[in-house]
Amino acid sequence: MSKIGLFYASSTGNTEKIAQLIKEKMSNNEIDLHDVAEAVDNAMEKYDLIIIGVSTWGEGELQDDWEDYIHNLDSMNFSQKTVAMFGLGDQEEYCDNFLDAMGTIYYKILEHGANVIGAWSTDGYDFDESTALNNCEFVGLALDEDNQFDLTNERVDRWIEQITPYFNK
């Protein structure tokens, strides 16, 4: 079984908490956690299996550390990589750009050949717009720690069940 690289950035600690929760719940897999604030430019290149965690700030912006790191993705070839994503956002306060940062990274890695798995239904969310949608589904696990923190564990469990077969090949 291949090692998984889990890359995240966190300003308030929420995204880091979810990254650690995913690592804990996927304990049958070997997962290396990488805070992109400390990751070397080409850190993702050594993994064929990747999980990306990103939060959306303000009106659709990337978290600061992802803003600094995203240009590194331009020089990477993702064509042999399987990537799952999770995003955090606030669907009530920022309903016009819920999870846009996840959409930003999704389209960047897709442009470089990534096989993205783990699409997530919009059922149970109340938002107006998001760039993190593809075929009427979120491009990854959608979490709202501000308004639906009580649903996080169940959502993470269901998402892990969905992605695990792709990561246990």
N, C-alpha and C positions, 0 to 999 in steps of 0.2 A: 504494500500500500504506500502510495506516495505521500510525502509530507505536504501539508497545506500551509501556505503563507496567508496570514490574516492581517491586512493592512487597514489601519484606522487612524483617525485624528480626533482629538477631543479637547474642547475648551472648558466645559463644565463637568466633565467626567461621565456624562451619560453614554456617549458612544464607546468609551473605554469599558464601562460597566457591561454593555451589551456584548462587546468583543470578548470579554472574559467569560461571560455567561455562555456564549456560543462555544468557546473552547472547552469549558467545563461539560456542557451537554453533549459535545462531540468527543468525549474522552476516549473513544475507540480509535480516533484518528490522532496522528501526530501533527500538532498545529504550532507554528511559530507565530507569536504575536509581534507586530511591528507598528510602533507609533510612527507615522510618516514624518513627524517633526524630527525624529532621530534616524530615520532610514537613509541609507546611502542611495544615490541616484538610481542605480540599476538593481535595487534589492528584489524587485518582483521577477526579474529575469531568471532566477534560479528555481522558480516554482512553476509547475505545470497546472497546479490547482491553487486557486486564489480566492479569498473572500475579501471584499472591500466594504468598509464601514464608513459612512459619510453623513454628516449632519448639514442641514441647510440653515443658513444664517440670514437674518434680515429679509430682504425681498428677493430671495432666490440665490444668494451667494454661497460659494464654497466656504467652509470653515478655513481660517487663516493658514493652517499648516497644509491643507490640501491645495489651497491657492498657490502656495510656494512650491509644492511638489508636482502638481499636475503636468507641468511642461516636460517632466521626465518621461511621461507616458508616450510622448511623441516619438521617442527614439526606440521604443520597444515593439517587438513583434509578438503579438498575442495569438497568432494563428494556431499555435499548438497548446493554448491554455484554455482551461475551463474556469470561468469566473462566476461567482455568486456575489450578490450585493445586498447590503441592508442599509437603509437610510432612516434618519431621524428628522422629524420636522414637527411643526405646530400647525395643525389643520384649521384651527379656529382663528388664531391671530394672523396667520399668513395663508389664508385659504386660496389666494390667487397664485401662489407659487409653492405649494406644498411639495416638498422633497425635490425641488428643482436641482439641488446640488447632486443628487444621485443621478438625475437625468444627464447632467453635464459630464460626469465621469463615464456613465454608460455609453454615451455617443462617442466619447473619445476612445475608449477601448474597443468599441465595435468597429470604429474606423480603422483600427490596427489589427483586426481579425479575430477578436476574442469570441469564444463560444460562451455566451452568457446564459446561465441557467437560473432558476429560482424565481420566475415571474410570480407576482402576487396579486390576488383579486382586490378590487377596490371596494368590495362589499364591506360595510361596517365603517366606512370613512365618510366624512362630510367636508368636502373641499370644492373649490370652483375650477381650478386649473393646476396642472403639473406638467413639467417637461419630462418627468420620470414615468410617463405612460407610453406603452407600445401595445398596439392591438387591444386597447381598453383595459390593460392590466399594468400594474406597477412593474418596473423592470427588475425589482428585487423586493425583499421584505420591507414593508412600510411600518414604521413605528412612530408613535406620538407619545413620548414620555411626559409631555405637559398635560395632555387631556385624556389619554387612554392607557396610562401606566399599568392599570389593573389587567390589561389584555396582553401585555408584553410576553410573559412566560408562555402562555398558550400559543401565541403567534410564533414565537421562536421555536417551540417544540414542533409545530406543524411544518414550518419552513425547513427545519433540519431534516425531518422525515422526507420531505420533497427533494432536497439536494443530496442527501447521503448516498443514494445509488450512483450518482455521477462521480462522487469522490471516493468510492470504494472499489473502483475498477482496477 
